[in-house]
Amino acid sequence: MTEFATGPSPGSRAGGRPEAIKAVPVRHYSRWVAAALVLAFGAEIVYTVITAPNLRWEFVGTYLFGRLIREGILITLELTVFAMVLGIVLGVVLAVMRISPNPVVSWVSWFYIWFFRGTPVLVQIFFWYNLNLVLPHIGLGIPGTPIWWQANTNSLISPFLAAAFGLGLNEGAYMAEIVRAGIISVEQGQTEAAQALGMTRLQVMRRIVLPQAMRVITPPTGNETISMLKTSSLAFVAAVPELFTRATQIASANFAVIELLIVASVWYLVMTSILTVGQYYLERYFGRGSQRELPPTPLQRLRRMLVTGHLPPPTPAEPFTPTGRERNRLI
């Protein structure tokens, strides 16, 4: 007859409680190998660029903060702001027209979006820059009466305005679809409830729909602003002295083409990085109602990492507690 031991098992503590499980993390050696290969490849590219025999870095340092480059940066920012303001205003108007129950208004908005999204922005800038070839004068007034105002097209539309109109009118078509997507993301019942309270369509759009739609509109609008900053370099066809135009003009004089392109690229990276930070905080501001606790900002994460020595854990999701109506629906 076989006897079984009745003593405590080797993996149990005194009192019958089992020992805590010692979790051993799985080691992914392939990830370390892949990371090492990527770092080595990146280091090789950086080393090749830095040690290029014909790359004169002294030109980069000389023109990085040059007067002409600084003037080009200022014009680039002005062009970006003007085009984005024009595009956002047009986008809101066209989006409201697009969802209007009036078929004429809706089709006019659709035709505008179709035309300006279907033609290249470079062609549009070139069209406004050469508008005087087909329209030497621009006039406003009542035909057959002395009430008439007329001006020369070249004096009225400067190269800066030609580039701004080309960029802004094109951007308005894209912003119209972005704003329309944000508007239709708001629940239709809120619009019906507001109209039942006696609010007009304009009041509903301004007080109810647009504030909630901003959570959806802000991220792609930030991306469009960053894209507009870089697309403003196409203004060189209108002889606008923005950053890229200034860099190419200087390069044509001293033949340091790559060096001046590096200067322009550095400043584009700086400006887009600043816009990216601004977009992040705007998304946090308009996303306050969608999350009970916002995630920490990069500055807060860095400060916490310096104090505690490790990254903060992700914000845990709060348990779902259904209301009475949701509880009945689940049942």
C-alpha positions as a Markdown table, in Angstrom:
| # | Residue | x | y | z |
|---|---|---|---|---|
| 1 | Met | 0.0 | 0.0 | 0.0 |
| 2 | Thr | 1.4 | 3.4 | -1.1 |
| 3 | Glu | 1.6 | 6.2 | 1.5 |
| 4 | Phe | 1.3 | 9.9 | 0.4 |
| 5 | Ala | 3.2 | 12.7 | 2.2 |
| 6 | Thr | 0.8 | 15.0 | 4.1 |
| 7 | Gly | 3.4 | 17.8 | 4.8 |
| 8 | Pro | 3.4 | 21.2 | 3.1 |
| 9 | Ser | 4.3 | 21.3 | -0.5 |
| 10 | Pro | 7.6 | 22.9 | -1.4 |
| 11 | Gly | 6.0 | 25.9 | -3.1 |
| 12 | Ser | 3.7 | 26.8 | -0.2 |
| 13 | Arg | 4.2 | 28.9 | 2.8 |
| 14 | Ala | 3.4 | 28.1 | 6.4 |
| 15 | Gly | -0.3 | 28.5 | 7.0 |
| 16 | Gly | -1.3 | 27.0 | 3.6 |
| 17 | Arg | -0.9 | 30.2 | 1.5 |
| 18 | Pro | 1.0 | 29.7 | -1.8 |
| 19 | Glu | 4.0 | 31.8 | -2.6 |
| 20 | Ala | 3.6 | 34.8 | -4.9 |
| 21 | Ile | 4.2 | 34.1 | -8.5 |
| 22 | Lys | 7.5 | 35.4 | -9.7 |
| 23 | Ala | 6.9 | 36.8 | -13.2 |
| 24 | Val | 9.9 | 36.7 | -15.4 |
| 25 | Pro | 9.7 | 39.1 | -18.3 |
| 26 | Val | 10.1 | 37.6 | -21.8 |
| 27 | Arg | 13.3 | 38.9 | -23.4 |
| 28 | His | 12.8 | 40.0 | -27.0 |
| 29 | Tyr | 16.3 | 39.9 | -28.4 |
| 30 | Ser | 15.1 | 40.5 | -31.9 |
| 31 | Arg | 13.9 | 44.0 | -30.9 |
| 32 | Trp | 17.3 | 44.9 | -29.5 |
| 33 | Val | 18.9 | 43.7 | -32.7 |
| 34 | Ala | 16.4 | 45.7 | -34.9 |
| 35 | Ala | 17.0 | 48.8 | -32.7 |
| 36 | Ala | 20.7 | 48.5 | -33.0 |
| 37 | Leu | 20.5 | 48.1 | -36.8 |
| 38 | Val | 18.3 | 51.2 | -37.1 |
| 39 | Leu | 20.6 | 53.3 | -34.9 |
| 40 | Ala | 23.6 | 52.1 | -36.8 |
| 41 | Phe | 22.0 | 53.0 | -40.1 |
| 42 | Gly | 20.9 | 56.4 | -38.8 |
| 43 | Ala | 24.4 | 57.1 | -37.4 |
| 44 | Glu | 25.9 | 56.2 | -40.8 |
| 45 | Ile | 23.6 | 58.7 | -42.6 |
| 46 | Val | 24.4 | 61.5 | -40.1 |
| 47 | Tyr | 28.1 | 60.8 | -40.3 |
| 48 | Thr | 28.0 | 60.8 | -44.1 |
| 49 | Val | 26.2 | 64.1 | -44.2 |
| 50 | Ile | 28.5 | 65.8 | -41.6 |
| 51 | Thr | 31.7 | 64.6 | -43.2 |
| 52 | Ala | 30.7 | 65.2 | -46.9 |
| 53 | Pro | 33.8 | 66.7 | -48.5 |
| 54 | Asn | 32.1 | 69.4 | -50.6 |
| 55 | Leu | 29.6 | 70.4 | -47.9 |
| 56 | Arg | 30.7 | 73.8 | -46.5 |
| 57 | Trp | 29.1 | 74.1 | -43.0 |
| 58 | Glu | 30.6 | 77.5 | -42.5 |
| 59 | Phe | 28.0 | 78.8 | -45.0 |
| 60 | Val | 25.2 | 77.2 | -43.0 |
| 61 | Gly | 26.4 | 79.0 | -39.8 |
| 62 | Thr | 26.9 | 82.3 | -41.7 |
| 63 | Tyr | 23.4 | 82.5 | -43.3 |
| 64 | Leu | 21.4 | 80.7 | -40.6 |
| 65 | Phe | 20.6 | 84.0 | -38.8 |
| 66 | Gly | 21.2 | 86.3 | -41.8 |
| 67 | Arg | 19.1 | 89.3 | -42.4 |
| 68 | Leu | 17.6 | 88.1 | -45.7 |
| 69 | Ile | 16.7 | 84.7 | -44.2 |
| 70 | Arg | 15.0 | 86.4 | -41.2 |
| 71 | Glu | 13.0 | 88.6 | -43.6 |
| 72 | Gly | 12.0 | 85.5 | -45.5 |
| 73 | Ile | 10.9 | 83.8 | -42.3 |
| 74 | Leu | 8.7 | 86.8 | -41.4 |
| 75 | Ile | 7.0 | 86.8 | -44.9 |
| 76 | Thr | 6.5 | 83.0 | -44.7 |
| 77 | Leu | 4.7 | 83.4 | -41.3 |
| 78 | Glu | 2.6 | 86.3 | -42.7 |
| 79 | Leu | 1.6 | 84.3 | -45.8 |
| 80 | Thr | 0.7 | 81.3 | -43.6 |
| 81 | Val | -1.5 | 83.3 | -41.2 |
| 82 | Phe | -3.3 | 85.2 | -44.1 |
| 83 | Ala | -3.9 | 82.0 | -46.1 |
| 84 | Met | -5.1 | 80.0 | -43.1 |
| 85 | Val | -7.4 | 82.7 | -41.8 |
| 86 | Leu | -8.9 | 83.0 | -45.3 |
| 87 | Gly | -9.2 | 79.2 | -45.6 |
| 88 | Ile | -10.8 | 78.7 | -42.2 |
| 89 | Val | -13.4 | 81.5 | -42.8 |
| 90 | Leu | -14.2 | 80.1 | -46.2 |
| 91 | Gly | -14.3 | 76.6 | -44.9 |
| 92 | Val | -16.8 | 77.4 | -42.2 |
| 93 | Val | -19.1 | 79.2 | -44.6 |
| 94 | Leu | -18.8 | 76.5 | -47.3 |
| 95 | Ala | -19.4 | 73.7 | -44.8 |
| 96 | Val | -22.6 | 75.4 | -43.5 |
| 97 | Met | -23.7 | 75.9 | -47.2 |
| 98 | Arg | -22.9 | 72.3 | -48.0 |
| 99 | Ile | -25.3 | 70.9 | -45.4 |
| 100 | Ser | -27.9 | 73.5 | -46.1 |
| 101 | Pro | -31.4 | 72.2 | -47.1 |
| 102 | Asn | -31.3 | 74.8 | -50.0 |
| 103 | Pro | -30.2 | 72.8 | -53.0 |
| 104 | Val | -28.8 | 75.8 | -54.9 |
| 105 | Val | -26.6 | 76.9 | -51.9 |
| 106 | Ser | -25.5 | 73.3 | -51.4 |
| 107 | Trp | -24.6 | 72.7 | -55.0 |
| 108 | Val | -22.6 | 76.0 | -55.2 |
| 109 | Ser | -20.6 | 74.9 | -52.2 |
| 110 | Trp | -20.1 | 71.5 | -53.8 |
| 111 | Phe | -18.9 | 73.0 | -57.0 |
| 112 | Tyr | -16.4 | 75.3 | -55.2 |
| 113 | Ile | -14.9 | 72.3 | -53.3 |
| 114 | Trp | -14.8 | 70.2 | -56.4 |
| 115 | Phe | -13.0 | 72.8 | -58.5 |
| 116 | Phe | -10.4 | 74.0 | -56.0 |
| 117 | Arg | -9.6 | 70.5 | -54.7 |
| 118 | Gly | -9.3 | 69.2 | -58.3 |
| 119 | Thr | -6.7 | 71.8 | -59.5 |
| 120 | Pro | -3.1 | 72.1 | -58.2 |
| 121 | Val | -2.4 | 74.9 | -55.8 |
| 122 | Leu | 0.7 | 75.9 | -57.9 |
| 123 | Val | -1.6 | 76.5 | -60.9 |
| 124 | Gln | -3.9 | 78.6 | -58.8 |
| 125 | Ile | -1.1 | 80.8 | -57.5 |
| 126 | Phe | 0.2 | 81.2 | -61.1 |
| 127 | Phe | -3.3 | 82.1 | -62.2 |
| 128 | Trp | -3.7 | 84.9 | -59.7 |
| 129 | Tyr | -0.2 | 86.2 | -60.4 |
| 130 | Asn | -1.0 | 86.5 | -64.1 |
| 131 | Leu | -4.6 | 87.6 | -63.9 |
| 132 | Asn | -3.7 | 90.9 | -65.5 |
| 133 | Leu | -3.1 | 89.1 | -68.8 |
| 134 | Val | -6.9 | 88.4 | -69.2 |
| 135 | Leu | -8.2 | 91.1 | -66.9 |
| 136 | Pro | -6.2 | 94.3 | -67.1 |
| 137 | His | -8.6 | 96.2 | -64.9 |
| 138 | Ile | -10.9 | 95.3 | -62.0 |
| 139 | Gly | -14.0 | 97.4 | -61.5 |
| 140 | Leu | -17.1 | 97.5 | -59.3 |
| 141 | Gly | -20.3 | 99.5 | -59.7 |
| 142 | Ile | -23.5 | 99.8 | -61.6 |
| 143 | Pro | -23.2 | 99.6 | -65.4 |
| 144 | Gly | -24.5 | 102.6 | -67.3 |
| 145 | Thr | -24.2 | 104.9 | -64.2 |
| 146 | Pro | -21.5 | 107.2 | -62.9 |
| 147 | Ile | -21.3 | 104.8 | -59.9 |
| 148 | Trp | -18.2 | 102.9 | -60.9 |
| 149 | Trp | -14.8 | 102.1 | -59.4 |
| 150 | Gln | -11.9 | 100.7 | -61.4 |
| 151 | Ala | -8.3 | 99.9 | -60.7 |
| 152 | Asn | -5.4 | 98.3 | -62.4 |
| 153 | Thr | -5.1 | 94.6 | -61.7 |
| 154 | Asn | -1.3 | 94.7 | -61.2 |
| 155 | Ser | -1.6 | 97.5 | -58.6 |
| 156 | Leu | -4.5 | 95.9 | -56.9 |
| 157 | Ile | -3.2 | 92.3 | -56.6 |
| 158 | Ser | 0.4 | 92.3 | -55.5 |
| 159 | Pro | 2.6 | 89.2 | -55.7 |
| 160 | Phe | 2.0 | 88.6 | -52.0 |
| 161 | Leu | -1.8 | 88.8 | -52.4 |
| 162 | Ala | -1.7 | 86.6 | -55.5 |
| 163 | Ala | 0.1 | 83.9 | -53.5 |
| 164 | Ala | -2.2 | 84.4 | -50.5 |
| 165 | Phe | -5.3 | 84.1 | -52.6 |
| 166 | Gly | -4.1 | 81.0 | -54.3 |
| 167 | Leu | -3.2 | 79.3 | -51.0 |
| 168 | Gly | -6.2 | 80.5 | -49.1 |
| 169 | Leu | -8.9 | 79.7 | -51.7 |
| 170 | Asn | -7.4 | 76.3 | -52.1 |
| 171 | Glu | -7.3 | 75.7 | -48.4 |
| 172 | Gly | -10.9 | 76.8 | -48.0 |
| 173 | Ala | -12.0 | 73.8 | -50.0 |
| 174 | Tyr | -10.2 | 71.4 | -47.7 |
| 175 | Met | -11.3 | 73.2 | -44.6 |
| 176 | Ala | -14.9 | 73.0 | -45.7 |
| 177 | Glu | -14.7 | 69.2 | -45.6 |
| 178 | Ile | -12.9 | 69.2 | -42.3 |
| 179 | Val | -15.6 | 71.5 | -40.7 |
| 180 | Arg | -18.4 | 69.5 | -42.3 |
| 181 | Ala | -17.0 | 66.3 | -40.8 |
| 182 | Gly | -16.9 | 68.0 | -37.4 |
| 183 | Ile | -20.5 | 69.3 | -37.7 |
| 184 | Ile | -22.0 | 66.0 | -38.7 |
| 185 | Ser | -20.2 | 64.3 | -35.8 |
| 186 | Val | -22.4 | 66.2 | -33.3 |
| 187 | Glu | -25.6 | 64.2 | -32.5 |
| 188 | Gln | -28.6 | 65.4 | -34.5 |
| 189 | Gly | -30.8 | 65.2 | -31.4 |
| 190 | Gln | -29.0 | 68.2 | -29.8 |
| 191 | Thr | -29.8 | 70.3 | -32.8 |
| 192 | Glu | -33.4 | 69.3 | -32.7 |
| 193 | Ala | -33.6 | 70.0 | -29.0 |
| 194 | Ala | -32.1 | 73.4 | -29.5 |
| 195 | Gln | -34.5 | 74.2 | -32.3 |
| 196 | Ala | -37.4 | 73.0 | -30.1 |
| 197 | Leu | -36.4 | 75.7 | -27.5 |
| 198 | Gly | -36.8 | 78.4 | -30.1 |
| 199 | Met | -33.2 | 78.9 | -31.2 |
| 200 | Thr | -32.5 | 79.8 | -34.8 |
| 201 | Arg | -30.3 | 77.8 | -37.1 |
| 202 | Leu | -27.5 | 80.3 | -36.8 |
| 203 | Gln | -27.7 | 80.2 | -33.0 |
| 204 | Val | -27.7 | 76.4 | -32.9 |
| 205 | Met | -24.6 | 76.4 | -35.1 |
| 206 | Arg | -22.8 | 79.0 | -33.1 |
| 207 | Arg | -23.7 | 77.9 | -29.5 |
| 208 | Ile | -24.4 | 74.2 | -29.8 |
| 209 | Val | -22.8 | 72.5 | -32.8 |
| 210 | Leu | -19.5 | 74.3 | -33.4 |
| 211 | Pro | -18.2 | 74.3 | -29.8 |
| 212 | Gln | -18.6 | 70.5 | -29.8 |
| 213 | Ala | -17.3 | 70.0 | -33.3 |
| 214 | Met | -14.0 | 71.7 | -32.4 |
| 215 | Arg | -12.8 | 68.5 | -30.8 |
| 216 | Val | -13.0 | 66.9 | -34.3 |
| 217 | Ile | -12.0 | 69.9 | -36.3 |
| 218 | Thr | -8.8 | 70.9 | -34.3 |
| 219 | Pro | -6.5 | 68.0 | -35.1 |
| 220 | Pro | -6.8 | 68.1 | -38.9 |
| 221 | Thr | -6.8 | 71.9 | -38.9 |
| 222 | Gly | -3.5 | 71.8 | -37.0 |
| 223 | Asn | -2.1 | 69.4 | -39.7 |
| 224 | Glu | -3.4 | 71.8 | -42.4 |
| 225 | Thr | -1.6 | 74.7 | -40.8 |
| 226 | Ile | 1.7 | 72.9 | -40.6 |
| 227 | Ser | 1.2 | 71.8 | -44.3 |
| 228 | Met | 0.4 | 75.4 | -45.2 |
| 229 | Leu | 3.6 | 76.6 | -43.7 |
| 230 | Lys | 5.5 | 74.3 | -46.0 |
| 231 | Thr | 3.3 | 74.8 | -49.0 |
| 232 | Ser | 4.0 | 78.6 | -48.8 |
| 233 | Ser | 7.3 | 77.8 | -50.4 |
| 234 | Leu | 5.3 | 77.5 | -53.7 |
| 235 | Ala | 5.0 | 81.3 | -53.6 |
| 236 | Phe | 8.3 | 81.5 | -55.3 |
| 237 | Val | 6.4 | 81.3 | -58.7 |
| 238 | Ala | 4.9 | 84.7 | -57.8 |
| 239 | Ala | 8.3 | 86.2 | -56.8 |
| 240 | Val | 7.3 | 86.5 | -53.2 |
| 241 | Pro | 10.5 | 86.8 | -51.1 |
| 242 | Glu | 9.6 | 84.2 | -48.5 |
| 243 | Leu | 12.1 | 81.8 | -46.9 |
| 244 | Phe | 12.6 | 79.4 | -49.8 |
| 245 | Thr | 12.8 | 82.2 | -52.3 |
| 246 | Arg | 15.4 | 84.0 | -50.2 |
| 247 | Ala | 17.4 | 80.9 | -49.8 |
| 248 | Thr | 17.5 | 80.2 | -53.6 |
| 249 | Gln | 18.4 | 83.8 | -54.3 |
| 250 | Ile | 21.4 | 83.7 | -52.0 |
| 251 | Ala | 22.4 | 80.3 | -53.4 |
| 252 | Ser | 22.3 | 81.7 | -56.9 |
| 253 | Ala | 24.8 | 84.3 | -55.9 |
| 254 | Asn | 27.3 | 82.2 | -53.9 |
| 255 | Phe | 26.6 | 78.7 | -55.5 |
| 256 | Ala | 26.1 | 77.2 | -52.0 |
| 257 | Val | 22.8 | 75.5 | -53.0 |
| 258 | Ile | 22.8 | 72.6 | -50.6 |
| 259 | Glu | 24.0 | 74.7 | -47.7 |
| 260 | Leu | 21.2 | 77.2 | -48.2 |
| 261 | Leu | 18.7 | 74.4 | -48.5 |
| 262 | Ile | 19.9 | 73.1 | -45.1 |
| 263 | Val | 19.4 | 76.6 | -43.7 |
| 264 | Ala | 15.8 | 76.7 | -45.0 |
| 265 | Ser | 15.1 | 73.2 | -43.8 |
| 266 | Val | 16.3 | 74.0 | -40.3 |
| 267 | Trp | 14.0 | 77.0 | -40.0 |
| 268 | Tyr | 11.0 | 75.0 | -41.5 |
| 269 | Leu | 11.6 | 72.3 | -38.8 |
| 270 | Val | 11.8 | 74.9 | -36.0 |
| 271 | Met | 8.5 | 76.6 | -37.1 |
| 272 | Thr | 6.6 | 73.3 | -37.6 |
| 273 | Ser | 7.8 | 72.0 | -34.2 |
| 274 | Ile | 6.4 | 75.1 | -32.6 |
| 275 | Leu | 3.1 | 74.7 | -34.4 |
| 276 | Thr | 3.0 | 71.0 | -33.3 |
| 277 | Val | 3.3 | 72.0 | -29.7 |
| 278 | Gly | 0.5 | 74.6 | -30.1 |
| 279 | Gln | -1.7 | 72.0 | -31.8 |
| 280 | Tyr | -1.1 | 69.6 | -28.9 |
| 281 | Tyr | -2.3 | 72.1 | -26.3 |
| 282 | Leu | -5.3 | 73.1 | -28.4 |
| 283 | Glu | -6.4 | 69.5 | -28.7 |
| 284 | Arg | -6.1 | 69.2 | -24.9 |
| 285 | Tyr | -8.2 | 72.4 | -24.5 |
| 286 | Phe | -11.0 | 71.3 | -26.8 |
| 287 | Gly | -10.9 | 67.7 | -25.5 |
| 288 | Arg | -11.7 | 68.5 | -21.9 |
| 289 | Gly | -15.3 | 67.3 | -22.2 |
| 290 | Ser | -14.4 | 64.0 | -23.7 |
| 291 | Gln | -12.1 | 62.7 | -20.9 |
| 292 | Arg | -12.6 | 62.9 | -17.2 |
| 293 | Glu | -8.9 | 63.2 | -16.6 |
| 294 | Leu | -6.6 | 64.6 | -19.3 |
| 295 | Pro | -3.2 | 62.8 | -19.9 |
| 296 | Pro | -0.1 | 64.6 | -18.6 |
| 297 | Thr | 1.6 | 67.0 | -20.9 |
| 298 | Pro | 5.2 | 66.3 | -22.2 |
| 299 | Leu | 6.5 | 68.9 | -19.7 |
| 300 | Gln | 4.6 | 67.2 | -16.8 |
| 301 | Arg | 5.9 | 63.8 | -17.8 |
| 302 | Leu | 9.4 | 65.1 | -18.0 |
| 303 | Arg | 9.2 | 66.8 | -14.6 |
| 304 | Arg | 7.7 | 63.7 | -13.0 |
| 305 | Met | 10.4 | 61.5 | -14.6 |
| 306 | Leu | 13.2 | 63.8 | -13.2 |
| 307 | Val | 11.6 | 63.7 | -9.8 |
| 308 | Thr | 10.7 | 60.0 | -9.5 |
| 309 | Gly | 13.3 | 58.6 | -11.9 |
| 310 | His | 10.8 | 56.7 | -14.1 |
| 311 | Leu | 8.0 | 57.5 | -16.5 |
| 312 | Pro | 4.5 | 57.9 | -15.0 |
| 313 | Pro | 2.1 | 55.0 | -15.7 |
| 314 | Pro | -0.7 | 55.6 | -18.1 |
| 315 | Thr | -3.9 | 57.1 | -16.7 |
| 316 | Pro | -6.1 | 54.1 | -15.6 |
| 317 | Ala | -9.6 | 54.0 | -17.1 |
| 318 | Glu | -12.4 | 54.6 | -14.6 |
| 319 | Pro | -14.8 | 51.7 | -14.1 |
| 320 | Phe | -18.0 | 51.9 | -16.1 |
| 321 | Thr | -21.0 | 52.6 | -14.0 |
| 322 | Pro | -24.2 | 52.4 | -16.0 |
| 323 | Thr | -27.1 | 54.8 | -15.3 |
| 324 | Gly | -30.7 | 53.6 | -15.0 |
| 325 | Arg | -31.5 | 54.0 | -18.6 |
| 326 | Glu | -28.2 | 52.2 | -19.7 |
| 327 | Arg | -28.8 | 49.5 | -17.1 |
| 328 | Asn | -32.3 | 48.8 | -18.6 |
| 329 | Arg | -30.8 | 48.8 | -22.1 |
| 330 | Leu | -28.1 | 46.3 | -21.0 |
| 331 | Ile | -30.8 | 44.0 | -19.4 |
